[in-house]
Amino acid sequence: MAMKLSFVRSACRSFRTPPTRPGSRLSGLSRGCPPAGPATALMVLRTASATTSAPAGTVPKLAVSFGEQSRKADAFECDSSLREVVQSIQEAMLELQRRSPAIQPLLAIVQAGENDGMLEINKKVAGMVGLNVAQISLAKECSEDEIVEEVLRLNEDPRVHGVSLHLPPAFLTSRVLNSLSPEKDVDGLSDLNVGRLVRGDLTTGFVPPLASAVLDLLKKHDISADGPLEGKMVSLVGGEGTFGVVLQCLIEKSGMLAVKSQLGHNSLKKQVMQADAVVLFGQGSMDVPPTWLRPGAAVIRCEPTLEMDGSESSKSGLGYLKAAYRTQNVLCGCSRWLQKQQQQPWRLRNLKLQPMTPVPSDIEISRAQTPKPVEQLAQEIGLLPEELEAYGRNKAKVQLSLLERLHAQPDGKYVLVAGITPTPLGEGKSTVTIGLVQALSAHLKLNSFACLRQPSQGPTFGVKGGAAGGGYAQVIPMEEFNLHLTGDIHAITAANNLVAAAIDARMLHEATQSDKALFNRLVPSVNGIRRFSLIQISRLQHLGINKTDPASLTPQEVGVFVRLDLDPSKITWQRVVDTNDRFLRKITVGQASTEKGQIRETGFDIAVASEIMAILALADSLEDMKNRLARMVVGTSHSGQPVTAQDLGVSGALAVLMKDAIKPTLMQTLEGTPVFVHAGPFANIAHGNSSVLADKLALKLVGRDGFVATEAGFGADIGMEKFFNIKCRASGLQPNVVVLVATIRALKMHGGGPSDRHTSRDRSCVSDCTRLWSIRCCAVSPLGAGRSRIPGAGPCCEGGCQHTQ
């Protein structure tokens, strides 16, 4: 393909581009590739004269001329083709709307100046099939930057399914053409579309409407009357531009023989006399003597021009045929876009493991593997480019719009990985989770996703270490996974400490200012006008004050509104830092003279212990997270009333700080399988599970037959129990199976052995614990509140279990 593309570019450079108009702001710019068949090329049909050199008794066939001759015959000869194309488009449109009734295909026409000729003809054809057409008129002397900016805007607009650049050839520089998304390039102008056509790929690119019209006429008017098209010879005279290359490839793809010639070449006459059809490229003066044409040969002239008003707009039947093919391309682009919105089959390229003996350290194993670019991984699992926000090469945020796109997609199988009560060193839940999805995806070729918590910097630098897994079942790169990642914990730290700062500032101002002064600070006058914010109106309604005009509040209502009256001894909100800094556990604040004696004791928690982290893990949308943040209780007033973040007026600011943190982060395992890393609340003070959103996104991506393995932190007695009691209730999801990790080391400790590394081979410590598993007994909750049947459990579990302790 690279050789063919270089040939196309070479042909483009040799194509003679019309000179730039005087005064054009694009004069002097490199033009690059001119249009592959300008949208304004004139195409007119005429009937061949009976005086052509044909044998006696032979009725001459139709001669087709694209130029300034015989416009009356144009509409007549194109009418049949136009009807067939329009009928085909109407049928495709009905099928499209049957599949997606809400879809409205839209063609955007970008032009310089106020010429409405092309708009009129495309609107007429679009009206026949129910297509929408929009016109974007730029200044007649617009710059290249202005054109590119408009094209990029249209690329990002999901309502637009096709873009046609109706611009002078000098404006259609290589930069302009290639800024147009190939998926919306319905005129087939970009290098990528041309390359696809040259390669013979007609399934992903677009055939230029002019080329489609030429092929249509070659088939109908009618060099194939004597037999099939295969083997017919078409002479292309002067076709050295991109359009000539594309047309040659398409003619050969149709089974005909295309021969290129130059006007004035010695062999031109011989080639023309042998041709069944002749296609002339260039200005109107280009022609071949009628005596050179063989009997019944078709003559086709392609002449680029920009004089739209008196040519293609309403008088040229070929103009309507081209518009019909352009409309067909828009509909095709819309269908492809709809197809991309559906769940796509995975094309996962696995990374090969290179096991070494002896097994190196985890960090050495991680660094020895080169991860795939995250954009490639996202494409392999069916994510769209616009759903990805890359953070470097190896990780990216995933947009929550994915849930809306795949809302009709059935969920995959939901697998919970938990562990028995762990030892201080951990029991390998993350390793099992990652190893499980690597086995399912890389070896069994099943769609599978791992959903893990983001590790805190505290345990990472403590005795426990990181949480990326271990050995040859890790998330890579390990350093990026364990440190900072995409900054979610930093966002939580900033949001949490903003609340803490707001608490102390509010207490200071309430202690030192009057009601009126507080009111002036909270509801300042801007240009002589006071207005309540939405958060303040919510607070007023919560207080039972149904007023929206600040001037209408009574002095008593102002006092109730401006004073939270927080009790310093009953403030429950602390500052956070993501480090095990034990000397910050209890501190005194407000000792500076500027704080006017507002001294109180408070402290620091670790960042992942913040209530904001728990909210991040349970929220199912940005709006839900904002509402949860607003309801956070930060303390109690002297009268015993709870005070919330919304009362402080910071809930909107918190949502802004967290707007990116709510998106799960995409990474990969050592074998290149996908992983979502999102949220990391501790189970001893929160619910200890990764986010609801990560699980929901993963369940949609894997599809009905896929698997999502999500990890419950800490031990089964808190992490797994809170998964069922809190996370499942918040998400509405229920796992299909539970994988319980039980290590010999943990079994020894819980069987009465010492809480060390348990290198002893004494089996007495594990006999009691393993007896229940050996008889395939039932699972019992730690509190004895109920038991669940294990698949394949022994008959002792059918009623009550005598082995339950």
N, C-alpha and C positions, 0 to 999 in steps of 0.2 A: 504493500500500500504506500510505503514511503516513496518508492520510485515513481508510482503513478501520480502522487501528489506533487512531487517535484516537477514532473512533466507538465501538470496543470499550471503550476506557477510560472514555469518557463513560457508556456503558451500565453499566459496573461500578460507577461512583460512585452511580448511581441505584438500584442493587439493594439491597434492604433486608436487612441482615445480622442474624442473630439476636444478641441481646445477649450480652455476655461474662459468663461465670459469675462470681458473687461470689468474690473471693479469687484470681482468676486472675492469674498474674504477667504476662500479656499485656494486662491491662485498661488502657485508655487509649492503647494503641498504635494507629497508623494501620493499618487493616486492608487498604486497597487493594482489589485484586480478590479477591472470594470465589471459591470453587472453581467451575470450569466444569462443573457437574454433580457434586456431591459423591459421593465413593466410597460414601457411606452412604445415598444417596437410596432411598426405598422404592418398589418397583414391583410392583404386584399386579394380576393379571388377574381379570376376572369375565365371565360370559356375560350379554349384554343380556337384559332382561326382555321377554317376548312382549307385554307390555301397552304398550310404547312406541307412539307414534302412527305406525303403519305401515299402509299400505293393506291391505285384506282380502286374504288369500291370500299375503301376502308374508312370507317367513321373515326375521326380523330378523337382521342380521349381528352379528358379535362386537363388543361394546363393551369397550374396554380401559380399566381404571382403575388408576392407580398411586397407591395410598394404603393404607388399612387394611381394605379390603373383600375378602371372598371369597378368602382365601388358598388354599383347596383347588384352585380353578380355575387358580391361578397356575402351579403346576408342570406341570399338564396342558397348558396352552396354550403354555408355553415349551419343552416337551420336544422338540418337533419342531425348533424353531430351535436349541436347544442341541445336539442330535445332529448337525445339519448343520455347525455351527460347530466342534464338537470334531473331527468327521471331517476338516474342512478343515485344522485345526491339526495333526492327526496326520500327514496327508500332507505338510504343510510341514515338520514336524519330521523325518520320515524323509529328505526331500530335503536338509535342512540337515545332518543327521548323515552322509549319504552324501558330501557335499562336504567336511565337516570332522568326522571321527569324534570328535575330542577335545573338541569344543565342548559346554558344558553351560549352556544358557540359565538365567538366574537372575532372579527377581523379588524385590526387597526391599520389604517393607511397613514403613513408619515410622508408629508410632502412639504416642499418649500414654496411659499407663495399661496395665492388664493385660487389656483386652477382647480375647478371642481369636476373636470371631465371624467377622471378616473373614478372619483367617488360616485358619480351618477351611474356609470355603467355597472360598477360593483354592487351598488345598492339595488339596481333593478334585478340583477341575477340573484343576489342574496334574498330579495323579497320573494322570489319564486320558491325558495327552499326553507325560509324561516331563519336565515342567518342574520346576525346583527353586524353592522359595519360602523366603525367610529373613525373620524378623520382628525388627525393631529396636524395642524398647519403651523409650520415654523416660518420665521422671517425669510424672505426671498434670498437674503444675503446672510443666512445663518452660518455660524462657524461649525467646524468639525466637532469641537467639544460639545456644542449645544445639541448636535445630532446624536452623538454618543450618549450623552446624558439622558435624552428622551428614550433612546433605544434600551438602555439599561433599566429605565423605569418600567418600560413595557415588559421587559424580560421578567421582572419581579411581580408583575400584576397577574394573579391567578385567573382573573376574569378574561384575559386576552389569550386567545389560542392560536393566533396567527398575526404576523406583522409583515406588511408590504412596504418597501421603501420606494416611494415614487419621487425620486430625486434626480437631478441632473447627473450625468456620468462623472463629472469632475468631483461631485460630492461623495460618490460611492467609493471611497478609498478603502484600502485593505483593512484599516483600523475600524472604519464604520461597519463594513460588512461582517467582520469577525466579532464585533461586539454584540451582534444579534444572536440570540440563543438559537442553536440549530433546531431545537424542538419547535420554534415558532417561525422559522425561516421558510415561509410558504412559497417564496419565489425561488428558493434553492440557490441563494447567492453566496453563502458563506463557504469558506474553504473546506470545512468539515462535510457539508452537504455535497459539494462538488466531488470531494474525495470518495464519499460513499457511492455516488453514482458511477464514478470511474471504476471503482472496485466491483461494481455490479450489485451493490446492496440497495435494493429498492424497498426494503421493509422498514428502514429506520430514517432515511432521508426523504427529501421532497424533490419530485421532478419539476423543473421550471415550467410554468404554465405555457410559455411559448413553445418549448420542446414538446410538450404533450399535444399542443394543437398541430404542430408539424407532423408528428407521428400519426395523429388521428386522420389528417388529410391524406397522408401517404397510404393509409389503409383503406380509405373510403373513396378517393377521387381519381383513379383507383388503379394503382399500378399492379394490384393483385387480381385484376379481372381475368387475366390469362392463367391464373393458378395461384398457389400460395405465395406469401411474401418471401419465404425462405429462398435465398439465392438471388433475389432481385438486387440490382446495383443502383446505388445512390451516389451521385457525384456532388461533393461539397466544395464549392468554389470560393476561395478566400476565407474560409472558416478557421482562422488562426487564434481566435479568442477563446475564453472560457466556455462560452455557449457552444462554439464549434466543437470543442472537445467533448462536452457533455452530450451534444446531439449525436456525434459520431458513436460514442459508447452506447447510447440508447438504440440507435439504428442497428448496430451490430448485435445488441442484446435481443432485438426482435427477429434476428435471423437473416437480416439483409447484409449486403456488402457495402461498406462505406469507403469511398475513395476520395482523398483530399487532393485538391489542385489549387494552383494559383493562376489568377488572370494573367495572360501573356506567356504562360509556360508553353514550351513546345509541344508537350503531350496533351494539352488541355482539350484540343479539338477531338482527338482520338477517344479520350475518356468520356467526353460529353456525348459523343455519338454512340457509345456503348451503354450509356446509363439509361435506366428506366425512369429516373427522376433526377432533376438537377436542383440543388439548393444553392442560391447565391447569397453571399453575405456582403454588406457594404452599402454605399450610397446609391442613389437612384440611377446614376449613370452607368452602373455596372450591369452588363447584359451579355448574352451570347447570341450569335446570329441564329435565326430560326432554322437555317439550312443545316446547322450542326445537330439539331435534335432528331433523334430517332422517332419514328411514327408512334404517336400515343404517349410520348414522354411528358411527365409533369414538370413544370418549372415553378420553383418556389423561391421567392426573394424575401430575405429578412433584412429589413432596413431600420436601424435604430433612429428614432427621432423623438423630440419632446413637444412637437406641435400637436397637443392633444385635442384641442377644441374642435378642429375641423377634420379629425381623422378617426381615432379609435373611439372617441366618446360615444357618439350616437350613430355614426354613419357606417362604422366598420363592423360587419358581422363577426369577424375574427376577434374583435375586441370583446364581444360577448362570450365567445368560446374560450378565450383566455381567462376571462373573469370567472367562467364556470369552473375551469380547471383550478384556478386559484381558490375558489370556494371549496372545491373538493379537497384540496390540500388542508384548508382550515378545518374541515370536518374530520379529516384523517388525524390531524394534530390533536384535536379535541378528544378523539377516541383513544389515542395513545396516552394522553394525559389522564383520562379516566382509568385506563388500565393500570397506570403507574400508581394510582391512588389505592388500588387493591393490594392485599397482602401478596408479596412476591415470593416465589420459591427461593430458598437460600442457595447460594453458590459459594459455600465456605471453602476457602483454601487453607488447609491446615498447615501449621508449622511443624517440622520434624524435630523430634527430640534427639539429642545426642548424649545418651547416658554414659557416664564415666565411672571408672572404678579406681580408687575409692570414691565414694560420692562426695563432691565438693560442698562447700558451704552454700547456703541459700542465695546469698548475694552473688556468689560466683556463677551459680547456675542461671540466675536472672540476667546477669550481664552478658553471659555467653549466647543468649538468644536475641535475635534482632526482631523486634515487633513489626507487624504490618502497619503501614500508615493508617491512622484511624479512619480517614475518608474511605479507604479501600474496604476496611472491615464493615463500615456502615453500609456501603453499597452491597456487600455480600449478604447482609442480613435483611435487605429490603428497605433501608432508610433512604429517604429522599435527601438531596443535597441541602435543600432549604430547612430541613429538620435538624441539621447538625451545626453546632457552634464549636469549632476546633479550639482547643487550648494547647497549642504546640502540635507536635507530630503524633503523640501517642495517646491522647485523651481528648474527649469532646463532650460537651453538654448536648442533651437531646431535648428538642422542643416538645412541650406537652400537647401540641397540636396533633401529634401522632395518635393520641387517643381518639380524637374526633375523626381522623382519617380512617382508622381501622375499627370504628365503633361496631360495625356489623360483623367483624371477624370473630369467630369463636375462640375462647381462651384455650390455652394449652393445659397440660397437667401440672398441678401445683404440688411441689415437693418441699417439705420442711425438713431441714437438717438441724438436729439439736444434739446435745451431749449430756451424759450423766454429770452430776455435780463435779466440777473440775478441780484439779490440783492447782496450785499457784502458777504452774507453768503452762496451763492450758492443755486441752485434750485433742486438738486437731480438728475441730468442727470446720474451720475454713479450709483446711487441707482436704478433708473428705468432700466438702461441697465442690471445690474446684476439680478434684480428681473425678468426681461423679460426672460433671458436665463435660470434662475432657473425654471421658470414656464414651458418653452418649453422642457427642458431636463428632469428635475426631476419629473414633473407631467404629461406632455403630451407625454413623451418618444420620443421626436424628437431630432435629433442631433442639437446641437446649441453651439455656441462659443461667448464669449464676448471678444472684443478687446478694451483695455483701454490704456490711456496714463500713463506713469510713473510719479508719483507726484514729484514735486520739494521740496527740504528740506525747502526752503524759506516759501511758503504758509503753509507747514505742521506745522512749528513752529510759524506761524503767526495766524491771527484771523480766517482764513478760515479753518485751520486744514487739516487733511489727505484727500485722495481721493479714499479710498477703498470702498466707498458706505456707507451704514448705516443700523442700525437695523438688521434685519434678511436677508438683501441682501448685503452681503459684500464679498470682496476678503480676504482670510485668508492665512497665519497669517497676521493680520493687521500691526504689527510692521515691519515685513520683507517687506511688500508691500510698506510702506511709507518711510522706511529708508534704503538707500543703495541698496536694492534689489540685483542685480547681478553686480553692479558697472558700469552700462552704463554711468550714469551722471559723475562719476569720470573719466571715459575714455574720455568723451567729455571735461571735465575741463583740463585734461592733454594735449589733442590735441590742444585745443584752446590756452592755455598758451604757448605751444611750438611755435606756430606761432608768438605770441606776443614777445617771447624771441628772435626768429629769426629776427624779424623786427628790434628790438633795437640793436642786435649784428651786423647786416648788416650795419645799419646806422653808428655805431661807427667805423667799419673797413673801410668803404668807406671814412669817414671823416679824417682818420688818416694814410691811407696807399696809396702807389702808385698802378697804374694798375698792374705792374709786381708782386708786393707783393700779391695783391688780387688774381691774377691768380694762383700764387703758392699755396695759401691757398685753393682755390676752386678746382684746378686740381693738386693735389700733385703728385710728382714722387714716384712711388713704385717700388723698385728694378731697378731704372733707366728708368722706362717706365711711361709715362703719358697717361691716357685714360679718355675720357669724360664718365660720367654716362648717362643713358638713359634720365633722366630728363634734364640734361644739353644739350644733343643733341636736345631734344624737344624745349628748349629755343633758341638754335641757329637757328633752323628752323623757329621759330616764329619771330626771328629777321631778317630772310631772308639770313642767313649764312648757306649754304649747305656744311659744312665741318665736318669731323669726326676726323681728326688728329689735336691734340692740337698744334703741331709744325707748322701747315700750316696757322694759323691765323695771320693776319697783326696786327700791334700795334693798329690801329684804331678799328679793329674788337675785339681785346682783351678788349679795353676800353669799347666798347658798351656791351660786354658780361658780364663783371665783375661788372658794375655799374648799380644799379637800380635807383639811384638818387631820393630816396623817399623824398617827401616834408613833413616835420614833422607836419605842420599845417593841412595836408590833409590825415593823417592816420585815417582810419575808424575802425581799429581793436582794440578792448579793451580786457583786461584780464577778467576772470570770476571766480566767487566763488558761490557755491550753498547755500548761506546764505543771509538773508536780512540784510546786513551790510551797512547801509546807509552812513557811514563815508568813505567808499571806492568808492563812486560814482564819486568823482573827486580827483585825486592824482597827485603828481609830482614825476617823476622818473629820475634817472641819476644823483643824487646829490652826490654820492661817488666820491672821487678824482680820482679813477681808471677809471671812465667813461669819463674823459677828457672834461668836460663841456657839454656833450650831454644831457642837461636837457630839458625835455618837459612835458607838462601836458597830462594826460591820465585818465583812470578810470576803474572801475570794473563794469561789468554787472552780473546779476544772470546767472548761468551756462546754464539753459535751454533757455536763450535768445541768446545763441551762434548760429551763422549760421551753425555750425557743427551739432547741434541738428536738425535743419530744414532739412539739407541734409540727416541725418540718417532716418528721417521720410519719405522722398520722394524716396530714393534709392530703386531699385528693384534687386540689386545684389552687390557683393563686387566690381566688376569692375566698375559698374555705380557709386558707392559711391566714389571710388578713382578718377574717372574722374571729378565728381562734386567738390570734395575737391580741386583738382588741379585748378579749374576755379574760386575759391573764390577770390574776389578782396579785398586786405587788405589796399590799399591806392592809391595815385596818385603821379606820379613823378613831378618834377619841370616843365617838358615840357607838363604836362597834360595827360600822358599816364597811363592807369590803370596798377597796379602791382598786380600779382596774387600769390597764394601759390606755384604754379609751378615755377614762377620766383625766389622765395625764395629757391626753391629746397627741400621743406619739404613735398610735397604731398605724397610721398611713406611712409615717417615716420608716417604721419597722418593715412594712411590706415592701417598700422601695429598696431597703438594704438587702432584703431576702429574695428579690425577684429573680435573680439568677441562681441562687442556691436551691430553689425548689426544683430545678431541672436535674435529673439523674445524670451521672457521669459515665460515659462508655469507655471501657478499657478491654483488655484481652488477657487470656491465660497463656502459659508457655506454649501451648499447641494452637494458639490463634483462635480460640473460641471466645464468644463475647461475654462480657461481665458488666453488670451495672453496679456502680459503687455510689451509695447515697445514704446519708444520715448515719448517725452512730450513737444513739442514746444508750446510756448504761442501764443495765437491767436492775441494779440494786436500788436506783432512785427513779427510774422511768420504766419503759417496757422492753428495752434491750433488743430491738429488731431494726432491720433496715426499712426503708420507706415503703409506704403503701404504693406511691406512684411508680417506683422502680419495678415493683412486682407487677402492677397492672400493665405497664408498658411492655415488659418482657413477655407476659402471657399473650398479648396481642401479636407480638412479633414472631413468636415460635409457632403460632397456629395451632389448630385442633390437635395435631398428633405430636406436638413438641412438649418439652419439659422445662419448667422453671424451678431451680433449686434455690430456696431462700434460707438464710441462716438465722437461727434464734440464738442470741448471745447468752453468755454465762451458762448456768446449768439448766437442766430440764425443769427444776423446781421453781425457777423464776423466769428465765428467758422463754422457754417453751410454754409455760403456763400463761405468761402474759401475752404471748403470741395468740393463743386461743381466746383468752378472756378480754384482751384489749384490741390487738391489731385486727383480728378477724371480725370483731364486731364493728370496728371503724370502717373497714374496707368492704365488708360483705363477702369476702373470699373465704373458701374452705379448702384446706389441703387434701389432696388425694392420697397421700402417703407420708409417713414420717420416717426419716432415717435417724436412728439414735446411735451416736458415737459412744462406745464404751471401751476404754483402754484398760490394759492390765494394770498400769500404774494407778489409775483412779480406783479400780476395783480393789486393789490391795489396801489403799488408804481407807476406803469406806468399809473394808472388811476388818478393820482394827489395826492395820499396819501403821508404821510411822509416816508422817507427812513429808518425806524427802523424795529423792529420785527413785527409791525402791528398786535398787539394783539386785536385791536379794531374790533368790529363786524359791523362797519359801512359798508354797502354794496354799498354806492353811488360811492365809488372809483373804483369799479370793474364793474359797470353796462355797461359802454361803451365798455370795453374790452371784456366782456362775450357776448355782443349782437351779434357780428359777429360769435362767435362759436355756439350760440344757433340756428341760422338760417343756420348752416352748410355752411358757406360762403367759398369763395376761398382764397387761400394763395397768398399774394402779396409780392414781394421783397421789402426791405426797401427803395430802391431808386425809386420804381415805374417803374422799367425797364421792368417788365413783370410779368405775373401771371400764376400759374399752377393750373390745375383742381384738386380739392380734390375728391377722389372717394365718390360718394354718395352726392355730393354737391347739394344744392337747385337749382331750375331753374333760379334764378337770376344771376347765374354765367355763363350761357351759352354764353352770348355775353359779354358786358362790365358789370362790377359790380358797381352799384350805391353806394354800401356801402364802396367802397375803399376810403381811405383818403390819 
